[in-house]
Amino acid sequence: MKAIEKIGGLEHLAQLSEELKKTMADEEQLRAVSPMLTPYFAELRKNLGFLLGTAKSLQTHGVNRTKDIQGLLDQLSHIK
């Protein structure tokens, strides 16, 4: 859980996704640079979204399992 917390702050990836979104708003300028940029940026944003969603899901899962384990430890402490 500690390792996930250390890398869990994926704000820089969220910022990158937002910047890509802003850049994609001017599609004509991107196509002027290269016709491949628009689909490349779209795919990159999709993958970043998936990565961020997965990271948030892992964090939530870790928190929930930590609570479950703590509850079990509390129950065991009463048995002693």
C-alpha positions in Angstrom: 0.0 0.0 0.0 2.8 2.4 0.8 4.4 1.8 -2.6 1.0 2.6 -4.3 0.7 5.7 -2.2 4.1 6.9 -3.3 3.3 6.7 -7.0 -0.4 7.2 -6.4 -0.1 10.9 -7.0 -0.5 10.8 -10.7 -1.4 14.4 -11.0 1.3 14.9 -13.7 -0.4 12.4 -15.9 -3.8 14.0 -15.4 -2.2 17.4 -16.3 -0.7 15.8 -19.4 -4.1 14.5 -20.4 -5.6 17.9 -20.0 -2.9 19.5 -22.1 -3.4 17.0 -24.8 -7.1 17.8 -24.7 -6.4 21.5 -25.1 -3.9 20.8 -27.9 -6.4 18.6 -29.7 -9.0 21.4 -29.7 -7.0 23.0 -32.6 -7.2 20.0 -34.9 -6.3 22.0 -38.0 -3.0 23.2 -36.5 -2.1 19.6 -35.5 -2.9 18.3 -39.0 -0.7 21.1 -40.5 2.2 19.7 -38.4 1.4 16.0 -39.2 -1.8 14.2 -40.1 -0.8 11.5 -37.6 -0.8 13.7 -34.5 -4.5 13.9 -34.0 -5.1 10.1 -33.8 -1.9 9.7 -31.9 -2.9 12.2 -29.3 -6.4 10.7 -29.1 -5.0 7.3 -28.5 -2.5 8.7 -25.9 -5.3 10.4 -24.0 -7.4 7.2 -24.0 -4.4 5.2 -22.6 -3.7 7.9 -20.0 -7.4 7.8 -19.0 -7.2 4.0 -18.6 -4.0 4.3 -16.6 -5.4 6.9 -14.3 -8.6 4.9 -13.8 -6.7 1.8 -13.0 -4.4 3.6 -10.5 -7.5 5.1 -8.7 -9.1 1.7 -8.6 -6.0 0.1 -7.1 -5.8 2.8 -4.5 -9.4 2.3 -3.6 -9.0 -1.4 -3.4 -5.9 -1.0 -1.2 -7.7 1.3 1.2 -10.7 -1.1 1.4 -8.5 -4.1 2.0 -6.6 -2.2 4.7 -9.9 -1.5 6.4 -10.9 -5.1 6.2 -7.6 -6.3 7.6 -7.8 -3.7 10.4 -11.3 -5.0 11.3 -10.1 -8.6 11.4 -7.1 -7.6 13.6 -9.6 -5.8 16.0 -11.7 -9.0 16.1 -8.6 -11.1 16.8 -7.4 -8.8 19.6 -10.7 -9.5 21.5 -10.1 -13.3 21.3 -6.7 -13.1 23.0 
